[in-house]
Amino acid sequence: MIRFPRDPSEAVAALRQGGVARAGGTDLTELRHHGLHRGDVVDLSLVDGLDRIEQTEDGGLSVGALVTLRDLAADPRIRGSYPGLAATANGLATPQIRAQATLGGSLLQDVRCWYYRSDQFRCLKKGGASCLARAGDHHDHAPVDLGPCMAPHPSTMALPLLAMGARVTVQGAEDRDLAGLLGDGSDARTTHTLPPGALLTHVVLPPPQVGSRAAYHRTIQRSRAEWPLVEAFVQLDAPGGVIREARVTLGGIANRPLRVKAVEAALVGLPIGADPSRALAVFASWKAQKPATETRLALVSVTVADTLALAAGATPAAALPGGTP
């Protein structure tokens, strides 16, 4: 049965009866095809107010969970005040998916692990005894070991929102910031902390920082270009051309997006556009948890350096002749 609630309270009531929320449906359709979700579908398309972007009292923006990534990237308020967020929304997946996928769905989507998605395996995420990727095929899995599941966290949109200090409003549970929504990765069963029956309704952006610079960049392989090997988001507050504050987040390399505070601290005081190699030296001490993931980890410094170059208004090395493909 497909239910069509008209308001958040009605949606929560349907979810608490065992229904599964459907926003854009780009991931849920595949999960149900593989038998990973069954039962009623709670279609959110008619829930009033979740597809709008509105200004908050403090000068920020409240983005409804049903706002598509295409509309988020094209909104003039987002492009003008949060250009890094717009660039991220415009830089993931494919145009067809961005036209359908929603901001809320992007934050709450499930991992792309082939063991999890196959009906031939019972992995830790599905109630099994272990993460099958650890002893099996883990070439495209997380090189940084932060928990029981090796699958990289799938949400690109979490990177800028984590760096910006965004919050989410929730119907049926407590509101929380992005770090609180993503959790610590210790629960292999889920990519977020929302309890069953709760509904993410809005993402609240803080007031924009005047004069800040931000950029998003991903390193991909051509055969699986939809999903990054490594992705990075950088936000810099650099009055007078000198970095006063930096926010650096990474995706694709761990079971949750990472904010790298050691790199942020090392960037403070550098002229914007300066050689960041000393600041990025912290990555040299990172060790891949499995040999097959060493290449992914080696791409972290390159990806962050290219993202910093974009934030400074320069051409990233990967776009130059001889750069990293």
N, C-alpha and C positions, 0 to 999 in steps of 0.2 A: 504494500500500500504506500502511496505517496501522499503525504500531508502537506498542506499549504497554509501555514500559520500567517496571521496578519500583523502580529506584533511580537516583540521579544518575549513577553511572558507566555504567550501561547506556544511559541517555539520551544521554550525551555520545558514546558509541560509535556510536549510531544517527545522531546529528547529524553526526558526522565522515564518515559514509557518504553524506552529501548530503541528509539529511532536514531538514525544517523543523519547528521546535518549535511545538506548539499548546498554549496554556494555556486561557484562556476561549474563544478562537477568534473573538471579536467583530470583530477586524481581519483575521485570516488568511483567513477565509472570503471576504471581499470581495477581498482581494489575489489569491487563487487564481482567483476568478471573472473578474478582469481579466487573468489570465495573468501576473501579476507574481511568482508563486511556483509552481513545479511540483515534481514528484517526491514522495517519501515524506513523510508527515506523522508526526512523533514526538509522540504524544499524551502529555501529562505528568500526566494526571489520576490515574494509579495510582502515581506516584512517591511513596514513603513520606516523610512529614515536611514536605512543602512547603506544606501547607494549615493549618499551626499557627502560633500566636503564643506564644512562650515567653520567660521572663525570662532575661536574661544575668547573668553573675557580678557585673558592675559595677552592676547595678540598671537597666539598659536593657531593651529588648525586641528579640527576633529575630523578624521577621515573614517567614513563608514566602512564596515568590514566587507560590504558587497561592492565597493568601488573597484572597477577592473584596473588591472595594471596599465592597460592602454590609456584609460581616462586619467589615471593618476599621473602618468608621465606627460600627458598633454595639458593638464590643468595649468592655466597661467599663474595661479597663486603658488603652486608647487614649483613650477619652472623658475619663477622669479625669486622666491624666498628660500626654497630648498632644492637648488639645482642638482645636488648630489643624489638626492632621493629620486628625482625625476630621471636622472641618467641611469640609476640602478634599475628602476622599473622598466626602462626602455632597452636595457642591455641584457635581459635574461630570456631564456627560452626562444620562442619563435613569435612572429607577429600574430599568428592565429591563436596561440595559447594566451598571449598578452591581452588579446581582445576578449577572451572568455574568463580567464583566471582572475580571482579577486585577491585583494590585499589580505583579508582574513584567512582565506584558503591557503595563500602562500606561506603564511606564518605557521599554520597548523598541519601542513601536509605530511605525508608519511615518507619513509626512506625508500630509496630505489634499489635496495639490496636484492640481488637475484635469488638468494636463498629465501628471503622473506616473501618475495612475490611469487615464488613457485609453490604449487600444491604438492610437490614431491618431497619437500623438506619441512621439518618442524624445528625451527631455530629458537634461540632464546627469546626473541621478540614475540614468538607465537606460543610461548609457554614451554618450549623445549629445555633441554638441560644445558645447552651451551650455544655460543655464537659460532655457527658453522664456518663463517668466513675466516676465523682465526687459524684454523688448520686446513682450510680449503682455498678456494680462489678468492684472494683479497686484493687483486691488482688495483682495483679502483676504489678500495676502501680507505678508511681514515689512517693516515700515517702517525697521528698523535693519539696516544691511548689515554682516554679520559673516562673510560667506563666500560661496562660489560659488552656493549654492542659496538662493532667496528664500522657500522654504516655511517657515512658522513651525514651531518644534518642537511636537509634538502632546501632550506629556506634562504634564498638570496636576499629577500627583502628584510630579513632580520638584521643584516649587517649595518645598513645605514640607520635603522631605527634603534639598534643597540648603541651605536656611536652617538646618536643625537640625544639619548636619554628619553626616548618616547615611552609612553605608558599605554596600557590597554584598559578599556572599560569592559566589564563582564556582567552579564545577566545570569543570576543564579549562583554566583561565587564572588569572592573579593576581587577588586581591581588590583592590578600589579604593573610593575615596570617590565621592560623587555627581558632583563636578566631573570626576573622572577617568572616570567612566562616560559622562558626556554629551559629553566631548571639547570641542574648540575650534571646531567647525563647519566645519573646513577640508576635510573629506571629504564631498563632496556625495552619496555613495552610501548613507550610513547616518546614523541619528540617535544612535548610541552607539558605544562603542569596543570592545565585545566581539568577539573574533575568531570566525570561523566554527568551529562545533564546540564552543563554550563555552556553559555553562548558568548563568544567574543563579539561585541557589537561595534566598538570603535577603537581606532588607534589615535591617540592624542599626541600631537607634535608640540614641542615647546616653542616659545617665540623664537624666530630666526635670529641668528647672530649676524649683525651687520658687518660686512666686510670679510666674512669667513669664506674659505675656499673648500671645495669638496670634490671628490672624484671616485668613480667606481671602475674597476678593471678586473677582467678574468683571463686566465690562461686555460685554453681548451685543447682537445684533440679533435681532429676533423671527423673521425668516425662517430664520436658521441658529443657533438658540439653543443647540444642542449644543456649538458651538465658539465660544470667546470672541473678542471683538475685542481685549481686553486683560484680563489677570488678574494679581492680585497676592497675595502672602502676606507677612505682617508678624509678626515675633516680637519682643517687647519685654521686657527685664528692667528693671523700674522700681520698685525698693524705695523706699518712702516717697513714691511718686507721681511720682518724677523718673526719666527714662529714663537708665539707666546703660549699656545695650547695646541695639543694634537690629540686626535682620536683615531685609532687604527684598529679595524676589525677584520678578521679573516674567516673565510668559509671554505667548505669542501675538504677540510683536513682533519676534522674531529667530529665527535657525535653531538656537538653544539657549536654555534659560532663563537669565535674567540676574540676578546678584546686584549690587545697586547700592550699592557701598560709600560713594560720596560722599554719598548720602542718609542712609545709616546714621550716618555721622560727624556730619552736620548735625543729626540728631535727638537725639544724646546731650546731656544737660543740660536738655532741654525738659521741662516738666511734662507728664505723660501727659494727652492730651486738649487740649493747647495747639494753636493755629493752626500747621499744619505748612508754610505757604506758603513761608517762607524756606528750609526744608529741601528743599522740592521745586523750588526755583528752578533747580536743576541741569538739570531737564528742558527748560527754555527754550532751552538751547543745542543740544539734540538736533535733528537735521535728518532728515526722511524721505528715503529714498533714491529714491523715486518720488512724483510728485504725487498719484497715486491713493491713496497710503498715508498722506497727511498727517493725515487725520481720525483714523486709528487712533493715531498718535503723540500727537495732541492729547488723547486720552482717558487717557493714562498718568497725568498728575498727578491727574486726577479720581478715577481708580480707586485710586491709592495713598492719596489723602486719605480716601476712603471706607473703605478697609481699616484705616487708622489709627484712624478713628472707631469701627469695630467692635471693634478691639482695646482701645480705651479704654472700651468699654461704651456708646457713644453710637449714635444712629441715623445712618447714612450719608446724605449729602446726596441721593444718588440715590433714596432711599426717601421723601424729603419732597416735598410739592407743588412742582412746578416743577423738580425734580431731573432729572439726566441719565437718560434711559430706558435 
